[in-house]
Amino acid sequence: MSVLQDMADKLADDVLAAEAELGDDRFYEKVAQVLMAASPTFQEAYITSIRVRLAERRGRAFLERALAAKRGDVVEEEVAEEPVIDISSGH
């Protein structure tokens, strides 16, 4: 990984970890706006890191629900495909 991507990954981890404490599940978008004003290149690397992490969370949650349904731990309806949510920063 490049230094740029390493820095963006670290910031993405820190921002997503801070969202619960801040009580703002869209805080990452505010950080993206600040970054855009400073460095569009860094902002894009950061948004990519955010998207990958959020996608992994959703994929893992879906997997866990599917396995729970298969094992009889939940009703099958809860495993329905999740809607696509646009997590872009407006570009």
N, C-alpha and C positions, 0 to 999 in steps of 0.2 A: 504494500500500500504506500501511497505517496504521503508526504507530510501533510498536505492539504486534507486528504481523506482521513488520515489519522486524527487530525484536529477536529474535523467535522463529526466523525464518529464519537469522539469523546464528548463534544458539546451535545450531540443528540442524546447520548446516554444520560448525561447530567440533566438536560431539560426534561426529558420524559420522566426521570426519577423525581424531579421537583414538582411536577404537575399535581400530584396527589396532595403534597403539602400546601401548595398554593391554591388548591381547589379550583383549578382552571384547566380543563382537559384540552383546551385549544391554545395554551400558552406557547406551544412550539411555533404557532403562526406569528405571534408577536415578536418572538426572537427572529424569525425569518425576515420580518419587515426591517428590523434593526440591521440585520446582516446585509440586506439588499442595498441599503444606503451606503454601507461601508465597502462591500465587495460582492458583486453579483456572482462571481466565480465561487467564492466560499459559500454563499447562500445556497447555490445550486447543489453543492456537495453535501451541505447540511440537510437540505430538504430530501435528497436521495437517501441519506442515512435515516431520517425520520420515517420516510415511506417504507423502507425495508423493515424497520423495527415494528411499525404498526401492522404491516402485512403479516409478519411472523406471529405477532400476538393473535391476530384474527384467525390465521391458519391453525395455530395451536389450540385456540379455544374451540374451533370447529372440530378438530380431531378429537379433543377430549369429550365433546358432546356426542359425537358419532360413536365413540367407544362406549360411553356410558349408556347410550341407547341400545347398542348391541348387547351389552351385558345386562340390560333390563333395569338400569339405575334411573332412567328418565323415560318420559313419553316420547315416542318417535317424532312427533310434530316439532319438538324443540330442536331437531337436527336440520330443519329446513335451511336451504341456502341463504346466507346473509346478503342483504342488499349491498351494492357497491356504493361506497362513500367517497366523494371527491376530497382528497386531502391535499390538493395543490394549494399553492400560495397565491393563486390568481394569475398565473401565467402559463 
